[in-house]
């Protein structure tokens, strides 16, 4: 009887120890995964900082590093930018190559309103993305018909940078004869992080 009691006690203790060890492993795995995700996020945000620096300097070589060339029409509009660019894109089987991008950089920069990247970075504290995945800012200008909304969000391994414009309600109240002071428009630039580098994936425009 006593032997049976100790045998059962041994089995129970052994089971508890096994459960404890499994629980401990789960905790360690969760902690390690959390640390790994944070390190990956830090690398991603460092790449975003490099993107910010490249745009601030309007460095075409630095900016081109964030694009995987050639680009096709499914990622960004490669036709209609300029007649000269159209010919080069056509010769390149309907894709925008790195040489064309850098050769006509100023025109491409202007056409896609890339200056808005600088305004976005000026109005958003991207460092705060380390603790949260979405940040947003609205910019209103006195006596101006437009106001701008700047957003940055992280979705998995993607960073989405969005600039939107619309009519300012306060301005419209002061100018009742104007039904619309600013055309509604949204541009979302999607970048993918591969673990080391950040690359442009797609531009989505609406309005």
Residue pairs with C-beta under 8 A, 6 or more apart in sequence:
38 130
40 193
40 195
41 129
41 130
41 154
42 130
43 193
43 195
43 196
44 154
44 157
44 159
44 193
44 198
45 126
45 127
45 129
45 130
47 193
47 197
47 198
48 126
48 129
48 159
48 191
48 198
49 126
50 62
50 198
51 63
51 66
51 117
51 191
51 198
52 117
52 121
52 126
53 59
53 62
54 62
54 63
54 65
54 66
55 63
55 114
55 117
55 118
55 121
56 118
56 121
58 109
60 101
60 102
60 105
60 109
61 102
63 105
63 114
64 98
64 101
64 102
66 191
66 198
66 199
66 200
67 98
67 101
67 199
67 200
68 199
68 200
69 95
69 96
69 97
69 98
69 101
70 92
70 95
70 96
70 97
70 98
71 78
71 95
71 96
71 101
71 200
72 78
72 94
72 95
72 96
73 79
73 94
74 202
75 200
75 201
75 202
75 203
76 96
76 112
76 200
76 202
76 203
77 203
78 85
78 89
78 94
78 95
78 96
79 86
79 89
79 94
80 86
81 104
81 107
81 108
81 111
82 104
82 107
82 111
84 104
85 96
85 100
85 104
85 107
85 108
88 97
88 100
88 103
88 104
89 95
89 96
89 100
92 100
101 108
108 114
109 115
112 187
112 203
113 163
113 187
116 163
116 187
117 161
117 189
119 139
119 148
119 150
119 163
120 150
120 152
120 161
120 163
123 137
123 139
123 148
123 150
124 135
124 136
124 137
124 150
124 151
124 152
125 135
126 135
126 152
128 135
129 135
129 152
129 154
133 153
133 154
133 155
134 151
134 152
134 153
134 154
135 151
135 152
135 153
136 149
136 150
136 151
137 149
137 150
137 151
138 147
138 148
138 149
138 150
139 147
139 148
139 149
139 150
140 147
140 168
140 170
141 147
141 168
143 171
144 168
144 171
145 167
145 168
145 171
145 172
145 175
145 178
145 181
145 182
146 165
146 166
146 167
146 168
146 181
146 182
147 165
147 166
147 167
147 168
147 182
148 163
148 164
148 165
149 162
149 163
149 164
149 165
149 166
150 162
150 163
151 160
151 161
151 162
151 163
151 164
152 159
152 160
152 161
152 162
153 159
153 160
153 162
154 160
157 192
157 193
157 194
158 190
158 191
158 192
158 193
158 201
159 190
159 191
159 193
159 198
160 188
160 189
160 190
160 191
161 188
161 189
161 191
162 186
162 187
162 188
162 189
163 186
163 187
164 184
164 185
164 186
164 187
165 182
165 183
165 184
165 185
165 186
166 182
166 184
166 185
167 180
167 181
167 182
167 184
168 181
168 182
171 181
172 178
172 179
172 181
175 181
183 207
184 207
185 205
185 206
185 207
186 205
186 206
186 207
187 203
187 204
187 205
188 203
188 204
188 205
189 200
189 203
190 200
190 201
190 202
190 203
190 204
191 198
191 199
191 200
191 201
192 198
192 199
192 201
193 199
